[in-house]
Amino acid sequence: MEEDTPALRAWVRTQHEQAMARLSAVPAREEIRRRLLELIGAPATGPITQAGRRLFFRRRLPGQELSGLYCQDGPDGVARALVDPNELSPQDTTTIADIHPSPDGSLIAFRRSESGSSCMPLDVLDVESRQVLETIPGKVNPVAHAWHTRNRVAWLPDNRGFFYTRCPHDTPASQARFNHKLYFHQLGADWRDDPIVFGESLKREQSPYPLISVDGRYLAVLVQDLSGLAPRSELYLQDRERSPNAFIRLIGGMDVFIQAAFHRDRLYIRTNDEAPWGKLTAVQLPLVAERGAATVIAESSYPLRAWTTVGNYLFVETIEDVSSRLRVYDLDGNFVKEIGLPGLGSIEALSADPESNELRFSFSSFLTPPARYRIDLQTLVCEIHQPTEELFNPRAFVTEQVWFESPDQTRIPMFLIHRKGIEREGNNAAVIHGYGGFGVSLLPKFTPHVIPFLEHGGIYAVVNARGGGEFGADWHRQGARDLKQNVFADFIAAGEWLIAQGYTTPAKLGCFGWSNGGLSVNVVAVQRPELWGAVVAGAPVTDMGRFHLAHGGRHWIADYGSPEDPAELESLMRYSPYHTLPRQIEAPAILTIAPGNDDRVAPWHSYKMHAAWQAANVSNNPILLRGEEQAGHRGSPAASRAVDLYADIWSFFFAQLGVK
């Protein structure tokens, strides 16, 4: 793989400067940037996590670059800042990642990311004093060793300590995404002496995640492995009172997806074992050998997405025609009622303390920013708790869901968002966004950076290509491994449908994807260059023969296949954009975004593909590379840098697609 040499850095810098010279000259860029500053720079509050009476959340205030960690006592309490990254990071590169309050809310563990790095220290903070009590570092020797503390911390009910996941402290930096074990940390002890609780015999690609019952008696460990032919999950249970050194395997060696949560005297388990759409089961505690998991909510005809237990109820989100529905059941799975949601959209962050008297969640759509809702557990009445400021006029726009056929006659859904009353005479600029992989569902969700394009008459299309999870495990499998070409066929068919229906023309049609979506748009640009006027690929995967050699790429094998298997390598090489790009091609305009500190998709994917496009292109269209220093996979967390990034992306689309 590429070395970080002075010559490489100089080349990237030159390519970036050339791109910025062109993008900054776009007449509409300053107007786009000013509008994005209003939209992206607006105050924002993230999802709420409840612990006892306390509520924890991230919030960015007016004029701030980064979101801080906040706390308030009860729903009517005054919010106070616990950690402000704006004070910690003069260069605006520090973010608060996942947060894990202790059961009573007196302590909170959280991870900090520097410059987008996934190797994060884990801090423990006293909520009252705002003092960091101790830190488990994310790196030891920055040259030789590093590890990932994973996004799961399970506190003991007495706050004495917590279970957490990382790899051993002598693990080489190149292996930091592997060899994870479950440790226990007692507050006040040296983290170097933390004992391994589980995982000494795990394969290097397997990752354990801890769950603990409210009384602390039961410890469950979910083990996931994404490096094989299919995702595999195992679930183990320890009775810490009766058998503190023994784990019983409840589910093992199965190509299934599992989620689990304790509630009262049960361990609830969401699985797709013999249920591609997902079902919810439960194990009664204490565990009796002859009594297995009982089905609580059977598989339906729609994917089961999020779920949570609160008080006497189960709240279950399903995805129906690519939109969220929320239903309430009792703890035995008997239907109680459906919660009315405000239209076509998606739920985020179902959150409550296990015995709370209310449940919180956020809901958004393509045209509605996230608003906070609250369900009273006594009445099961849902009401808006925290509306959001209206930053544009959503009534001037419309969202419609359309369906089209892919070449194999599979019906594919797509959302179109645009101004009301547009003409279908082929004169509209349109941009298709998609992903198509890893079971990721693209649900209706507010995306503020798209608004300037809509306000200038553009059509934003979100295609639910196969490979996602919008229609369960089978929809995912239809776009994975040797069926990956289905994803690209769906993208291409989406573009052809928009043209055939008179929405746009090839010269005014763009496509936009990030990460695996960046792979998709590169492939369709290679396979059908004449179909697109402009292509934007953010942090793309492009070399399918070597993706598994960098960072955590081995975790993608379940979706892509293994380059080390000759038959699977042959399948990968049939579409790998870096390898299938012709020696000469009339390329569309292409902008590649390459975050320099991306430790998920190595930047060399972007560099190689950009150089290949430049060498092969015989058209007059620009081939640009926008680098970004001190930025991780999704770009910089700083509000102003996010504004600049999307101002450049949409300036590129405006210029290439003829948006006025």
C-alpha positions in Angstrom: 0.0 0.0 0.0 1.1 3.6 -0.5 3.6 5.2 1.9 3.1 8.7 3.3 6.1 10.2 1.6 6.9 13.9 0.9 6.4 13.3 -2.8 2.9 11.9 -2.2 1.9 14.8 0.2 3.2 17.3 -2.4 1.2 15.6 -5.2 -2.0 15.6 -3.0 -1.4 19.3 -2.1 -1.0 20.2 -5.8 -4.2 18.3 -6.8 -6.1 19.9 -4.0 -4.9 23.4 -4.9 -5.9 22.9 -8.5 -9.3 21.7 -7.4 -9.9 24.7 -5.1 -8.8 27.2 -7.7 -11.6 25.8 -10.0 -14.2 25.4 -7.3 -13.7 28.8 -5.7 -14.2 30.4 -9.1 -17.7 29.1 -9.4 -19.9 32.2 -9.4 -22.6 30.6 -7.1 -20.1 29.4 -4.5 -20.3 32.3 -2.1 -24.1 32.4 -2.2 -24.1 28.6 -1.6 -21.7 29.0 1.3 -23.7 31.8 2.9 -26.9 29.7 2.7 -25.1 26.6 4.1 -23.7 28.7 7.0 -27.3 29.5 8.0 -28.4 25.8 7.6 -25.4 23.8 8.9 -24.2 26.5 11.3 -27.5 26.7 13.1 -27.6 25.7 16.8 -28.1 21.9 17.1 -29.0 19.4 19.8 -28.3 15.7 19.5 -30.2 12.6 20.8 -30.9 12.4 24.5 -29.5 9.6 26.8 -31.3 9.2 30.1 -29.7 7.9 33.3 -31.7 8.1 36.5 -33.3 11.6 36.4 -30.4 13.0 34.4 -30.5 13.7 30.6 -27.3 13.8 28.6 -26.9 15.1 25.1 -24.5 16.9 22.7 -25.3 20.5 21.8 -23.7 23.2 19.6 -24.5 26.8 20.4 -24.6 29.8 18.0 -21.2 30.7 16.8 -19.6 27.5 18.0 -17.7 25.1 15.7 -18.1 21.9 17.8 -20.8 20.2 19.9 -20.2 20.0 23.6 -21.5 17.5 26.1 -24.4 18.7 28.2 -26.4 17.5 31.1 -29.7 18.5 32.8 -31.6 17.2 35.8 -35.0 16.1 34.6 -37.0 17.3 31.6 -37.4 20.8 33.2 -33.9 21.3 34.4 -31.4 23.8 33.2 -28.8 22.4 30.7 -25.2 22.8 31.8 -22.0 22.1 29.9 -19.9 19.2 31.0 -17.2 19.2 28.3 -16.6 21.8 25.7 -14.4 20.7 22.8 -14.2 24.3 21.6 -12.1 25.0 24.6 -10.1 21.7 24.3 -9.2 22.1 20.6 -7.8 25.3 19.2 -7.9 23.8 15.7 -11.4 22.5 16.1 -10.5 18.8 15.6 -11.8 17.2 18.8 -15.3 15.6 19.0 -17.2 13.9 21.7 -18.1 10.4 20.3 -20.3 7.9 22.1 -21.4 8.6 25.7 -22.1 6.1 28.5 -23.5 7.5 31.8 -23.5 5.4 34.9 -27.0 4.1 36.0 -27.6 6.9 38.4 -26.1 9.6 36.1 -23.4 10.7 38.6 -20.6 9.6 36.3 -20.2 9.4 32.5 -17.7 7.7 30.3 -17.2 9.1 26.8 -14.8 8.9 24.0 -12.9 11.8 22.3 -11.9 11.7 18.7 -8.9 13.7 17.4 -9.0 14.7 13.7 -11.5 12.0 12.9 -9.4 9.2 14.4 -11.1 6.0 15.5 -8.4 5.3 18.1 -10.1 7.2 20.9 -9.3 7.7 24.6 -12.1 6.8 27.0 -12.6 9.5 29.7 -14.5 9.1 33.0 -16.0 12.3 34.3 -17.7 13.2 37.6 -20.9 15.0 36.5 -21.2 17.3 39.6 -17.6 18.6 39.6 -17.0 18.3 35.8 -13.6 16.8 36.6 -12.1 13.9 34.5 -11.4 11.2 37.1 -9.3 9.0 34.8 -8.6 8.2 31.2 -8.0 5.0 29.4 -5.8 6.1 26.4 -6.6 5.4 22.8 -2.9 5.2 22.0 0.2 4.3 23.9 3.2 4.7 21.6 1.8 6.8 18.7 4.3 5.1 16.3 4.2 1.5 17.4 0.9 0.9 19.2 -2.7 2.0 19.2 -6.1 0.5 19.9 -9.7 1.1 19.6 -11.9 1.3 22.7 -15.2 0.2 21.2 -18.5 1.9 21.4 -20.0 -0.1 24.3 -19.4 0.5 28.0 -21.5 -1.4 30.6 -21.4 0.0 34.1 -21.9 -1.9 37.3 -25.0 -0.6 39.2 -22.9 0.6 42.1 -20.6 2.7 39.9 -17.6 0.7 41.1 -16.4 0.1 37.5 -17.4 -0.9 34.0 -16.9 -3.5 31.3 -15.4 -2.2 28.0 -13.8 -3.5 24.9 -10.3 -2.9 23.5 -7.4 -4.8 22.1 -4.4 -5.6 24.3 -2.0 -2.7 24.9 0.9 -4.4 23.1 -1.1 -4.7 19.8 0.7 -3.2 16.8 -1.0 -0.1 15.3 -1.7 -2.0 12.1 -3.9 -4.5 14.0 -5.8 -2.0 16.2 -9.1 -2.9 14.7 -8.6 -6.5 15.6 -8.0 -8.8 18.5 -10.5 -7.1 20.8 -11.2 -8.5 24.3 -13.6 -7.6 27.0 -12.0 -6.0 30.0 -13.2 -4.8 33.4 -12.0 -1.5 34.8 -12.4 -0.7 38.4 -12.4 3.0 39.1 -9.1 4.1 40.7 -7.2 1.2 39.4 -4.4 1.3 36.8 -6.0 0.5 33.4 -2.9 -1.5 32.5 -3.9 -4.0 35.2 -7.5 -4.4 33.9 -8.3 -8.1 33.7 -9.7 -9.7 30.6 -13.2 -10.9 31.3 -14.0 -12.5 28.0 -12.4 -13.1 24.6 -9.1 -14.8 25.1 -10.0 -17.5 22.5 -11.7 -15.2 20.0 -10.5 -14.9 16.4 -8.8 -11.7 15.6 -11.7 -10.4 13.6 -14.3 -11.1 16.3 -15.5 -8.2 18.5 -17.2 -8.6 21.9 -19.8 -6.1 23.2 -21.0 -6.2 26.9 -24.5 -5.8 28.3 -25.3 -5.9 32.0 -28.6 -6.3 33.8 -29.9 -3.5 36.0 -29.1 -5.4 39.2 -25.7 -6.3 37.9 -26.3 -10.0 38.3 -26.1 -11.0 34.6 -23.5 -10.1 32.0 -24.2 -10.8 28.4 -21.6 -10.6 25.7 -22.5 -10.2 22.0 -19.7 -11.3 19.6 -19.8 -10.2 16.0 -17.6 -11.2 13.1 -18.0 -9.5 9.6 -14.9 -11.1 8.0 -16.4 -14.3 6.7 -18.8 -15.4 4.0 -21.7 -13.7 6.0 -22.1 -11.7 9.2 -21.9 -14.1 12.2 -23.1 -13.4 15.7 -22.8 -15.3 19.0 -24.4 -14.5 22.4 -23.0 -15.5 25.8 -24.5 -15.1 29.2 -22.8 -15.1 32.7 -24.6 -15.4 36.0 -22.2 -13.3 38.1 -23.9 -14.4 41.3 -23.9 -18.2 40.8 -21.1 -18.8 38.2 -18.9 -15.7 38.1 -16.3 -17.4 35.9 -18.5 -19.2 33.5 -20.3 -18.1 30.3 -23.1 -20.1 28.7 -23.4 -19.7 24.9 -27.1 -18.9 24.1 -26.6 -18.4 20.4 -23.5 -19.5 18.5 -22.0 -20.1 15.1 -24.9 -18.7 13.2 -25.0 -16.4 10.1 -27.4 -14.1 11.9 -27.6 -10.5 13.1 -28.3 -10.2 16.8 -29.2 -7.3 19.2 -29.9 -7.8 22.8 -31.0 -5.9 25.9 -31.9 -6.8 29.5 -35.2 -5.8 31.0 -36.4 -6.9 34.4 -36.2 -10.7 34.5 -35.6 -11.3 30.8 -33.0 -11.0 28.2 -34.6 -9.8 25.0 -32.9 -10.8 21.7 -33.6 -9.4 18.2 -32.5 -11.9 15.6 -33.0 -12.8 11.9 -32.5 -16.5 12.5 -35.1 -18.1 10.2 -36.7 -14.7 10.1 -35.1 -12.5 7.4 -37.3 -9.5 8.4 -36.3 -9.9 12.0 -38.1 -11.2 15.2 -37.9 -10.5 18.9 -37.3 -13.3 21.3 -36.7 -13.5 25.1 -34.9 -15.7 27.6 -36.3 -16.0 31.0 -33.9 -15.4 33.9 -32.6 -17.2 35.9 -31.6 -19.4 33.0 -33.1 -22.9 33.0 -31.3 -25.3 30.7 -34.4 -26.9 29.1 -36.1 -23.6 28.5 -34.8 -21.7 25.4 -35.7 -18.4 23.9 -39.4 -17.8 23.4 -40.7 -15.7 20.5 -42.2 -12.4 21.8 -42.8 -10.6 18.5 -42.9 -12.8 15.4 -41.5 -11.9 12.1 -43.8 -9.7 10.1 -43.8 -8.6 6.5 -41.7 -5.6 7.2 -38.1 -5.2 8.6 -37.8 -4.8 12.4 -35.4 -2.0 12.9 -35.1 -0.3 16.3 -36.7 -1.4 19.6 -36.5 -0.7 23.3 -38.0 -1.8 26.5 -39.4 0.8 29.0 -41.5 0.1 32.0 -44.3 -2.3 31.0 -43.9 -1.8 27.3 -41.9 -2.8 24.2 -41.6 -0.1 21.6 -40.8 -1.5 18.1 -39.9 0.4 14.9 -40.5 -1.3 11.6 -39.6 0.0 8.1 -42.7 0.0 5.8 -42.1 1.1 2.2 -38.9 2.8 3.4 -40.5 4.9 6.2 -40.6 4.4 10.0 -43.6 3.1 11.9 -43.7 2.8 15.7 -45.9 0.3 17.6 -46.3 -0.5 21.3 -46.6 -4.0 22.8 -46.7 -5.3 26.3 -43.7 -7.2 27.5 -45.2 -10.5 26.3 -45.5 -9.2 22.8 -49.3 -8.4 22.8 -50.1 -5.5 20.5 -51.3 -2.3 22.4 -51.4 0.5 19.8 -49.6 2.2 17.0 -48.0 5.6 17.6 -49.0 8.1 15.0 -46.0 9.7 13.4 -46.0 13.0 11.5 -45.8 11.6 7.9 -43.1 10.0 5.7 -39.9 10.0 7.7 -37.6 8.2 10.1 -37.1 7.7 13.8 -33.8 8.2 15.5 -32.6 7.5 19.0 -35.4 5.8 21.0 -34.3 6.6 24.5 -35.5 6.1 28.1 -34.3 4.9 31.4 -35.6 1.3 31.9 -38.2 2.3 34.5 -38.8 5.8 33.2 -42.3 7.3 32.9 -41.6 8.5 29.4 -39.9 7.6 26.1 -38.1 10.1 23.9 -37.2 10.0 20.2 -36.5 12.3 17.3 -38.2 12.3 14.0 -37.2 13.9 10.7 -38.0 13.8 7.0 -36.3 15.1 3.9 -38.0 18.4 4.4 -38.3 18.5 8.3 -35.4 18.9 10.6 -35.2 16.5 13.6 -37.8 17.4 16.2 -37.9 15.8 19.7 -41.0 13.8 20.7 -42.1 12.4 24.1 -44.4 9.5 24.8 -46.1 9.5 28.3 -45.9 5.9 29.6 -49.1 6.4 31.6 -51.3 7.5 28.6 -49.1 6.4 25.7 -49.8 9.8 24.2 -47.1 11.2 21.9 -46.5 14.9 21.8 -43.8 17.1 20.4 -41.3 18.1 23.1 -38.8 20.2 21.2 -39.6 21.6 17.8 -36.9 22.9 15.6 -36.5 26.3 14.0 -37.7 26.6 10.5 -34.7 27.5 8.4 -36.4 27.3 5.0 -39.9 27.0 3.6 -40.7 23.3 3.4 -44.2 24.0 2.0 -42.6 25.1 -1.2 -41.3 21.6 -1.8 -42.6 18.1 -2.2 -41.4 14.6 -1.5 -42.6 11.7 -3.7 -41.8 8.1 -3.7 -41.5 6.5 -7.1 -40.8 2.9 -8.3 -38.9 1.8 -11.3 -37.6 -1.5 -12.7 -34.0 -2.6 -12.7 -32.9 -4.8 -15.7 -33.8 -8.0 -13.9 -37.4 -6.6 -13.4 -36.8 -6.0 -9.7 -38.9 -3.0 -8.6 -36.7 -0.4 -6.9 -38.0 2.6 -4.8 -36.6 6.1 -5.0 -37.5 9.3 -3.3 -37.6 12.6 -5.3 -37.4 15.9 -3.4 -38.0 19.1 -5.4 -40.0 22.3 -5.7 -43.7 22.0 -6.3 -44.9 22.3 -9.8 -41.6 21.6 -11.7 -41.8 21.0 -15.4 -40.9 17.6 -16.8 -39.3 18.8 -20.0 -35.8 17.5 -19.3 -34.4 20.9 -18.2 -34.0 20.2 -14.5 -30.7 19.4 -12.8 -30.9 16.2 -10.8 -28.6 14.5 -8.4 -29.0 10.8 -7.4 -27.7 9.9 -3.9 -27.3 6.2 -2.9 -25.3 3.7 -0.9 -26.2 0.1 -1.7 -24.4 -2.0 0.9 -23.9 -3.4 4.3 -27.6 -3.5 5.0 -27.7 0.3 5.4 -31.2 1.7 4.9 -31.5 5.2 3.4 -34.7 6.4 5.1 -36.3 9.9 4.8 -34.0 12.1 6.8 -33.2 15.8 6.9 -30.0 16.7 5.0 -29.4 20.4 5.3 -26.6 20.7 2.8 -29.1 19.7 0.0 -31.4 22.7 0.6 -29.6 25.3 -1.6 -29.8 22.8 -4.6 -33.5 22.4 -4.0 -34.0 26.2 -3.6 -32.4 26.7 -7.0 -34.7 24.2 -8.8 -32.7 21.0 -8.4 -34.2 17.5 -8.0 -32.5 15.4 -5.2 -33.2 11.7 -5.7 -32.4 9.1 -3.0 -32.3 5.6 -4.5 -32.9 2.6 -2.2 -30.6 0.3 -4.2 -30.2 -3.4 -3.3 -27.5 -4.1 -0.8 -29.3 -1.9 1.8 -31.7 -3.1 4.5 -34.9 -1.4 3.4 -36.6 -4.7 2.8 -34.8 -7.0 5.1 -31.9 -9.4 4.9 -32.8 -10.7 1.4 -32.6 -7.1 0.0 -29.2 -6.8 1.5 -28.0 -10.2 0.1 -29.2 -9.3 -3.4 -26.6 -6.5 -3.5 -23.7 -8.3 -1.8 -20.7 -10.4 -2.9 -21.3 -12.0 -6.3 -24.6 -10.1 -6.7 -22.9 -6.7 -6.2 -23.6 -5.7 -9.8 -27.3 -5.4 -8.9 -26.4 -2.3 -6.9 -24.8 -0.6 -9.9 -27.7 -1.7 -12.2 -30.1 -0.1 -9.8 -28.2 3.2 -9.8 -28.0 3.2 -13.6 -31.7 2.3 -14.0 -32.6 5.1 -11.6 -30.8 7.6 -13.9 -32.4 6.2 -17.0 -35.8 6.4 -15.4 -35.4 10.1 -14.5 -34.4 10.8 -18.1 -37.2 8.7 -19.6 -39.8 10.4 -17.4 -38.6 13.9 -18.5 -37.2 15.0 -15.2 -33.7 15.6 -16.6 -31.1 14.8 -19.3 -27.7 13.2 -19.1 -25.9 16.5 -19.2 -27.9 17.7 -16.2 -27.8 14.4 -14.2 -25.3 13.9 -11.4 -24.7 11.2 -8.8 -23.3 11.4 -5.3 -22.1 8.7 -2.9 -19.8 8.4 0.2 -17.7 5.5 1.3 -19.4 2.4 -0.1 -21.6 4.8 -2.0 -18.4 6.3 -3.4 -17.6 2.9 -4.8 -21.1 2.8 -6.4 -20.8 6.1 -8.1 -17.3 5.3 -9.4 -18.5 2.0 -10.8 -21.5 3.5 -12.6 -19.3 6.3 -14.0 -16.9 3.7 -15.4 -19.8 1.5 -16.8 -22.0 4.3 -18.1 -19.9 7.5 -18.5 -22.3 9.0 -21.0 -25.2 8.9 -18.5 -23.8 11.4 -16.0 -22.9 15.1 -16.2 -21.1 15.1 -12.9 -20.0 12.6 -10.2 -19.0 13.3 -6.6 -17.3 10.4 -4.7 -16.5 11.0 -1.0 -13.9 8.7 0.7 -14.6 6.0 -1.9 -13.6 2.3 -1.9 -12.1 1.8 -5.4 -9.5 -1.0 -5.4 -11.4 -4.2 -4.8 -8.3 -6.3 -5.0 -6.7 -4.8 -2.0 -9.4 -3.2 0.2 -8.9 -5.9 2.9 -5.3 -4.9 3.5 -5.8 -1.5 5.1 -7.4 -0.5 8.4 -10.5 -2.6 9.1 -11.1 -3.7 5.6 -11.2 -7.4 6.6 -14.6 -6.5 8.2 -16.0 -5.8 4.8 -15.4 -9.3 3.4 -18.9 -10.5 4.4 -20.3 -7.8 2.1 -17.8 -7.7 -0.8 -16.2 -11.2 -0.7 -12.5 -12.0 -0.1 -9.8 -11.1 -2.6 -7.8 -14.0 -1.2 -10.3 -16.4 -2.7 -9.7 -16.9 -6.4 -13.4 -17.2 -7.4 -14.4 -14.2 -5.3 -11.5 -12.2 -6.6 -12.7 -12.9 -10.1 -16.1 -11.5 -9.1 -14.6 -8.4 -7.5 -12.4 -7.7 -10.6 -15.5 -7.7 -12.8 -16.6 -4.3 -11.3 -13.6 -2.9 -9.4 -13.5 0.6 -10.7 -9.8 1.0 -10.5 -9.2 -2.2 -12.5 -12.1 -1.9 -15.0 -11.4 1.7 -16.0 -10.6 1.7 -19.8 -7.2 3.1 -21.0 -9.2 5.9 -22.6 -12.7 7.1 -21.6 -14.8 10.2 -22.2 -15.3 10.7 -18.5 -18.0 12.9 -16.9 -16.9 15.6 -14.5 -15.6 14.0 -11.4 -14.9 15.4 -7.9 -13.3 13.0 -5.4 -13.2 14.0 -1.7 -10.2 12.4 0.2 -10.1 13.1 4.0 -6.4 12.8 4.9 -6.9 11.2 8.3 -9.5 8.6 7.2 -8.7 5.4 9.1 -11.8 3.6 7.8 -11.3 3.8 4.0 -7.7 4.4 3.4 -7.1 7.7 1.3 -5.0 5.7 -1.2 -8.3 4.5 -2.7 -9.1 8.1 -3.6 -5.6 8.9 -4.8 -5.2 5.9 -7.1 -8.7 6.4 -8.6 -8.2 10.1 -9.2 -4.8 9.5 -10.9 -6.4 6.7 -13.0 -9.3 9.0 -14.1 -6.9 11.8 -15.0 -4.7 9.4 -17.1 -7.7 7.8 -18.9 -9.9 10.9 -19.5 -10.2 12.1 -23.1 -13.1 14.5 -22.5 -12.8 18.2 -21.6 -14.5 17.6 -18.2 -12.6 18.3 -15.0 -11.2 15.5 -12.9 -10.7 17.1 -9.4 -9.4 15.9 -6.0 -10.3 17.8 -2.9 -8.1 16.8 0.1 -8.9 17.6 3.7 -6.3 17.6 6.4 -7.0 16.6 10.0 -10.3 15.1 8.9 -11.7 11.6 9.4 -14.0 9.4 7.2 -16.9 11.8 7.2 -14.8 15.0 7.0 -14.1 17.6 9.7 -16.5 17.9 12.6 -16.1 21.7 12.7 -19.2 23.5 11.4 -17.4 26.0 9.2 -15.3 23.3 7.6 -18.5 21.2 6.9 -19.9 24.4 5.3 -16.8 24.7 3.1 -16.9 21.0 2.1 -20.5 21.1 1.0 -20.1 24.5 -0.6 -17.4 22.9 -2.8 -19.5 19.8 -3.5 -22.6 21.8 -4.6 -20.6 24.5 -6.4 -19.2 21.6 -8.5 -22.7 20.3 -9.2 -24.1 23.8 -9.9 -21.3 24.5 -12.4 -21.3 21.1 -14.2 -25.1 20.6 -14.3 -25.9 24.2 -15.3 -27.8 25.3 -12.2 -28.6 29.0 -12.2 
